[in-house]
């Protein structure tokens, strides 16, 4: 049974458009993978997205021009482009992770990778346009419309598949390898099925050999991805990694080692989120005692904790029997699950998150506060530093105005505010944001060896700054006492108040300050 020519043409056209669809999806996934990796490793989501998208779009234009001389051999050229793109795109995350961990060349490697991938993606469309127009019943205008429609819809698929399918199932390393394999199959299959007659014998041999090489490289990378990730991740941390996972929101790493000399038998358990240290078990009590106890010098029946999914701040709160309820709002369920399940971490937080007085809510603190109706006697803001776009909004005037709405009339707020020594502009910008939101503020700072000189801000609604004292019924503490806390309110002349602006949603100045001040530390 023979197939008439129009039917063959329609089948060929559908095959080409399917290839356009798949290649567009793969191309967008490569872009998103580079942006996501940069946000995990560097933390600057906006900056990473700007660099990747800017460089790739520019390179796509260059690639479209570079494809002009290849149009006479469009079929072979397209297959070759797809094989190279599949290999480099599939290995891009692996290569950049290695450049970050081992070579300290992440910035140049990112720009070079984005440029090369953009160059290859840009060459796809002109070559596919030539192939589509070679199908007899396709006019030039119709070919352009069909091609771009398939391209845009494919990009939509790639944009949705990356966060909701590839990352949850495969992770970043293997997800990129899967997309590379799909990319290679789509490109080579199109040429060998629809345009096989346009290939010379030499081109067929070369493309077959290239396909084998790409398959072997991607397959080997797949088999070794787990070992590579473990080895490379360990390079980033001083101590042995005992737990690592990438949740929907961040990379979570727990390290454990014997502590510094002189502390025989003691271990140092450290939690890192996206590479940033959250606590060291050797001295975390200093931080959490300074954070929690001063804010409790007043009524404290209902307490709100923003962040603190590790349970350590909650542990300190539970030392007061008159606290009736503690509401913990933490974005990432994976952090809370780790705090409940990891034996040494659970011992450290004394199982605080499972106490019947504690209610854990998994939500973005900003969004949760917008709809909250309860009133709290004390609020503890133990949130990640404002060095990323996602966290900077949690240190703005608007955020503190939302906190003020849920605070009881005589309630108090404490904010972990970074280091007044290493990041003075960030610290005093947070203080300015609190004041602009209608709080009176008392700054204080203590020495936490793992962090250095670390600052907090105690705030209350109104014009009278809250007094910096411990509650009369405070339990016996390892670090903080009345004299130490009194001294914490004094700042030396070289760390006095800095005249900086408050931070807002539309102008997150604290993010600008944090990015410049912490550089090099």
C-alpha positions in Angstrom: 0.0 0.0 0.0 1.4 3.3 -1.0 0.9 6.7 0.6 0.0 9.6 -1.7 2.3 12.6 -1.9 0.1 15.1 0.0 -0.1 12.6 2.9 3.6 12.2 3.0 4.1 15.9 3.0 1.7 16.3 5.9 3.4 13.6 7.8 6.8 15.2 7.1 5.5 18.6 8.1 4.1 17.2 11.4 7.4 15.5 12.1 9.4 18.7 11.6 7.0 20.7 13.8 7.3 18.0 16.5 11.0 18.4 16.4 10.7 22.2 16.7 8.4 21.7 19.7 10.9 19.3 21.5 14.0 21.4 20.7 12.3 24.6 22.0 11.4 22.8 25.2 14.9 21.6 25.6 16.4 25.0 24.9 14.3 26.7 27.6 15.2 24.0 30.1 18.9 24.6 29.5 18.3 28.3 30.3 16.3 27.6 33.4 18.9 25.1 34.6 21.7 27.7 34.5 19.5 30.2 36.3 18.5 27.7 39.0 22.1 26.5 39.5 23.3 30.1 39.9 20.6 30.9 42.4 21.6 27.8 44.5 25.3 28.5 44.4 25.5 32.2 44.3 22.1 33.3 45.7 21.6 36.2 43.3 18.6 35.0 41.4 17.9 38.3 39.6 21.6 38.7 38.7 22.0 35.1 37.5 18.8 35.3 35.4 19.9 38.6 33.9 23.3 37.2 32.9 22.1 33.9 31.5 19.1 35.3 29.6 21.0 38.4 28.3 24.0 36.4 27.1 21.9 33.6 25.6 19.6 35.9 23.7 22.5 37.8 22.3 24.2 34.5 21.3 21.0 33.3 19.7 21.2 36.2 17.3 24.8 35.4 16.5 23.9 31.8 16.0 21.1 32.7 13.6 23.6 34.6 11.5 26.2 31.9 11.7 23.7 29.4 10.4 23.4 31.1 7.0 26.3 29.4 5.3 25.0 26.0 6.5 21.6 26.2 4.8 22.7 24.4 1.7 23.4 21.4 3.9 20.6 22.1 6.4 19.7 18.5 7.3 23.2 17.4 8.2 24.0 20.8 9.9 20.8 20.7 12.0 21.6 17.1 13.2 25.2 18.1 14.1 24.0 21.2 15.9 21.5 19.2 18.0 24.1 16.6 18.9 26.6 19.3 20.1 23.8 21.1 21.9 22.6 17.9 23.6 26.1 17.1 24.8 27.0 20.5 26.1 23.5 21.3 27.4 23.2 17.9 29.1 26.7 18.3 30.8 26.3 22.1 31.5 25.1 21.7 35.1 27.7 19.1 35.9 30.5 21.3 34.4 29.4 24.5 36.1 29.1 22.8 39.4 32.7 21.4 39.0 33.9 24.9 38.0 32.4 26.4 41.2 33.7 23.8 43.6 37.1 22.9 42.2 38.3 25.8 40.0 36.7 28.9 41.4 35.9 29.9 37.8 32.1 29.9 38.0 31.5 33.4 36.6 33.5 33.0 33.4 32.3 29.4 33.0 28.7 30.6 33.3 29.1 33.3 30.6 30.9 30.9 28.2 28.4 28.2 28.7 25.4 30.5 28.2 27.0 31.9 25.1 27.8 28.6 23.5 24.3 27.2 24.3 22.7 30.3 22.9 24.8 30.1 19.8 23.6 26.6 19.1 19.9 27.3 20.0 20.0 30.3 17.7 21.2 28.2 14.8 18.2 25.8 15.1 15.5 28.1 13.8 17.0 29.1 10.5 17.9 25.5 9.7 14.5 24.2 10.7 12.9 26.9 8.5 14.9 25.7 5.5 13.8 22.1 6.2 10.2 23.1 6.7 10.1 25.0 3.4 11.5 22.0 1.5 8.2 20.2 2.2 6.3 21.0 -1.0 2.9 22.1 0.2 4.4 24.6 2.7 4.5 28.3 1.7 7.0 30.6 3.3 4.4 32.5 5.3 2.7 29.4 6.5 6.1 27.9 7.4 7.0 30.9 9.6 3.7 30.8 11.4 3.8 27.1 12.1 7.4 27.1 13.1 7.1 29.9 15.7 3.8 28.5 17.0 5.5 25.1 17.7 8.5 26.9 19.1 6.5 29.0 21.6 4.3 26.1 22.7 7.4 24.0 23.2 9.0 26.7 25.3 5.9 26.6 27.5 6.3 22.9 28.0 9.9 23.3 28.9 9.1 26.1 31.3 6.6 23.9 33.1 8.5 20.6 33.0 11.6 22.0 34.6 10.3 23.0 38.1 7.4 20.5 38.3 8.8 17.4 36.6 12.5 17.4 36.0 13.7 18.9 39.3 11.5 16.8 41.6 12.1 13.5 39.9 15.7 13.8 38.6 17.3 16.8 40.3 19.5 19.3 38.5 22.4 17.1 37.3 20.3 14.1 36.0 17.5 16.4 34.8 19.9 18.2 32.4 21.2 14.8 31.2 17.7 13.6 30.5 16.9 16.7 28.5 20.2 16.4 26.6 19.3 12.8 25.6 15.8 13.9 24.5 17.3 16.7 22.5 19.7 14.4 20.7 17.1 11.9 19.8 14.7 14.5 18.5 17.3 16.1 16.2 18.8 12.9 14.8 15.5 11.1 14.4 14.1 14.0 12.4 17.0 14.0 9.9 17.3 10.2 9.6 13.5 9.7 9.0 12.4 12.7 7.0 15.5 14.1 5.3 17.7 10.9 5.1 18.0 11.3 1.3 19.6 14.7 1.7 22.5 13.2 3.7 25.6 12.0 2.0 27.1 8.7 2.9 29.9 10.5 4.8 27.4 12.6 6.7 25.4 9.5 7.7 28.5 7.9 9.1 29.6 11.0 10.9 26.2 11.6 12.5 25.9 8.0 13.5 29.4 8.1 15.1 28.5 11.4 16.8 25.2 10.0 18.2 27.2 7.1 19.7 29.7 9.5 21.3 26.9 11.7 22.8 25.0 8.6 24.1 28.2 7.2 25.7 29.1 10.6 27.3 25.6 11.2 28.6 25.2 7.6 29.8 28.5 7.7 31.7 27.6 11.0 33.3 24.3 9.5 34.3 26.0 6.5 35.9 28.5 8.6 37.8 26.3 11.6 38.6 25.6 10.5 42.2 29.3 10.0 43.1 30.3 13.2 41.3 27.7 15.2 43.2 28.8 13.8 46.6 32.5 14.3 45.9 32.0 17.8 44.5 29.7 18.9 47.3 32.2 17.7 49.9 34.8 20.0 48.3 32.6 23.0 49.3 32.5 22.1 53.0 35.3 21.8 55.6 33.7 19.0 57.5 32.3 15.7 56.3 28.8 16.0 54.9 26.4 13.6 56.7 23.1 14.7 55.0 22.4 16.6 51.8 19.2 17.1 49.8 17.8 19.7 47.4 14.3 20.6 48.4 11.9 22.6 46.3 13.3 25.8 47.8 17.0 25.2 48.6 20.0 23.0 49.1 20.1 21.6 52.6 23.5 20.3 53.9 24.4 19.0 57.4 28.0 18.5 58.3 29.5 16.9 61.4 33.1 16.7 62.7 35.1 16.7 65.8 35.2 20.2 67.1 38.3 22.3 67.5 41.3 21.1 69.5 40.8 21.2 73.3 37.1 20.0 73.0 37.8 16.3 73.2 34.9 14.2 72.2 32.7 17.1 71.2 31.3 17.2 67.7 30.4 20.2 65.6 27.1 19.8 63.8 26.5 22.5 61.2 23.5 23.3 59.0 23.9 25.0 55.7 21.1 26.3 53.5 22.3 27.2 49.9 25.8 27.2 51.3 25.1 29.7 54.1 25.9 28.6 57.6 22.7 28.5 59.8 24.3 27.3 63.1 27.2 25.5 64.6 26.3 23.2 67.6 29.5 24.4 69.3 28.1 27.9 70.0 24.5 28.1 68.7 23.3 28.5 72.3 24.9 32.0 72.3 22.9 33.0 69.3 19.6 31.6 70.4 19.8 32.8 74.0 20.5 36.3 72.7 17.7 36.0 70.1 14.9 34.6 72.3 15.2 35.6 76.0 15.2 39.5 75.8 12.0 39.5 73.7 10.2 37.6 76.4 10.4 40.2 79.1 6.7 40.9 79.2 3.5 39.0 78.3 4.2 35.9 76.3 1.2 33.6 76.2 1.1 33.5 72.4 4.5 33.5 70.4 5.0 33.7 66.7 8.3 32.4 65.2 9.1 33.3 61.6 11.7 30.9 60.2 13.7 28.8 62.7 12.7 25.5 61.2 15.7 23.8 62.9 13.8 24.0 66.2 16.6 25.7 68.2 14.8 29.0 68.9 11.7 27.0 69.8 13.7 25.0 72.3 14.6 28.2 74.2 10.9 29.4 74.1 9.7 26.2 75.6 11.8 26.8 78.7 9.0 29.2 79.8 6.0 27.2 81.1 3.6 30.2 80.8 3.9 30.2 77.0 0.6 28.6 75.9 1.2 28.3 72.1 4.0 28.8 69.7 3.3 29.1 66.0 6.2 28.4 63.7 6.0 29.7 60.1 8.7 28.1 58.0 8.7 27.8 54.3 10.5 24.5 53.8 9.0 21.3 55.1 12.3 19.5 54.4 14.2 21.6 57.0 11.5 20.8 59.7 11.5 17.1 58.7 15.3 17.0 59.1 15.1 18.8 62.5 12.6 16.2 63.7 14.3 13.1 62.3 18.1 13.5 62.4 19.2 12.1 65.8 21.9 14.6 66.7 19.9 17.6 65.5 16.9 16.3 67.4 19.0 16.0 70.6 20.2 19.6 70.0 16.7 21.0 69.7 15.3 18.7 72.4 12.5 17.6 70.2 11.0 21.0 70.4 9.0 20.9 67.2 7.0 17.9 68.5 5.9 19.6 71.7 2.1 19.9 71.9 2.4 23.6 72.4 4.0 24.0 69.0 2.1 24.4 65.7 4.2 24.4 62.5 2.9 26.1 59.4 4.7 25.7 56.1 4.2 28.9 54.2 6.0 32.0 53.0 6.1 34.3 56.0 5.2 37.4 54.0 2.1 35.8 52.4 1.1 34.2 55.7 1.2 37.5 57.6 -1.1 39.1 55.0 -4.0 36.8 56.0 -3.2 36.2 59.6 -5.8 37.2 62.1 -4.3 36.0 65.5 -2.6 38.3 67.9 0.8 37.4 69.4 2.5 38.7 72.5 6.0 38.2 71.1 7.4 37.6 67.5 10.8 36.1 66.8 12.0 36.7 63.3 14.8 34.2 62.8 14.9 34.4 59.0 17.8 33.8 56.5 20.0 36.7 55.8 18.7 39.2 53.2 21.3 38.4 50.5 18.8 36.9 48.1 15.8 38.4 46.3 13.5 35.9 48.0 14.6 36.8 51.5 15.2 40.5 51.1 11.4 41.1 51.1 11.4 39.7 54.7 13.4 42.7 55.9 11.4 45.5 54.4 9.1 48.2 55.8 6.1 46.5 54.3 7.0 43.2 56.0 7.4 44.8 59.4 4.1 46.6 59.0 2.5 43.2 58.5 4.2 42.0 61.7 2.9 45.0 63.6 -0.6 44.1 62.6 -0.4 40.7 64.4 1.5 42.0 67.4 -0.5 42.6 70.6 -0.6 46.1 72.0 2.2 45.5 74.5 3.9 42.9 72.3 7.6 42.9 71.3 9.5 41.8 68.2 13.1 40.6 67.8 14.9 40.4 64.5 18.1 38.6 63.7 19.8 41.3 61.7 23.2 40.1 60.6 26.6 41.5 61.6 27.0 45.1 62.5 30.8 44.5 62.1 30.9 42.8 58.7 27.7 44.3 57.3 27.0 47.6 59.1 24.9 49.1 56.3 22.7 46.1 56.1 22.2 46.0 59.9 21.3 49.7 60.2 19.1 49.5 57.1 17.0 46.9 58.9 16.8 49.1 61.9 15.7 52.0 59.7 13.0 49.8 58.1 11.6 48.9 61.6 11.5 52.5 62.6 9.7 53.5 59.4 7.2 50.8 60.0 6.3 52.3 63.3 8.5 50.5 65.8 10.8 51.9 68.5 14.0 49.9 68.3 16.8 48.9 70.7 19.9 47.5 68.8 22.2 45.0 70.5 24.9 42.6 69.5 26.9 39.6 70.9 29.9 37.5 70.0 29.0 34.2 68.3 32.4 32.6 67.3 31.0 30.8 64.2 29.5 34.1 62.9 31.6 36.8 64.6 30.0 39.9 66.0 26.3 39.3 65.4 23.4 41.8 65.8 19.8 41.8 66.8 17.1 44.4 67.0 14.5 44.4 69.7 11.4 46.4 68.8 8.0 47.5 70.1 5.2 49.5 68.6 5.2 53.2 69.6 7.9 55.7 70.5 9.5 54.2 73.6 12.4 51.8 72.8 12.0 48.5 74.7 14.3 48.0 77.7 17.0 45.4 77.0 16.8 43.1 80.0 16.2 39.5 80.8 12.8 38.3 82.1 12.8 38.1 86.0 11.9 34.4 85.7 14.5 33.6 83.0 16.0 30.1 83.4 19.7 29.6 84.0 21.5 30.2 80.7 24.9 29.1 79.5 25.9 32.4 78.0 23.6 35.3 78.6 23.3 37.1 81.9 22.2 40.6 83.0 25.7 42.1 82.7 26.4 40.5 79.3 23.0 41.7 77.9 23.6 45.3 79.3 27.0 45.3 77.5 25.3 44.0 74.3 23.5 47.3 73.9 26.7 49.3 73.7 28.4 49.8 70.3 32.0 50.9 70.0 32.8 54.1 68.1 33.9 52.3 65.0 30.6 50.4 64.9 28.2 53.2 65.7 25.0 53.9 63.7 25.4 54.3 60.0 23.1 56.7 58.1 21.4 54.5 55.6 17.9 54.2 54.0 15.1 51.8 54.9 14.4 48.9 52.6 11.1 48.5 50.7 9.7 46.0 48.3 10.2 48.2 45.3 13.6 49.4 46.5 15.3 46.5 48.5 18.3 48.5 49.6 19.2 45.9 52.2 19.8 43.4 49.4 22.1 45.9 47.7 24.0 46.5 50.9 24.3 42.8 51.7 25.7 41.9 48.3 28.5 44.4 48.6 29.3 44.1 52.3 29.6 40.3 52.6 31.8 40.0 49.5 35.1 38.4 50.4 33.9 36.9 53.7 
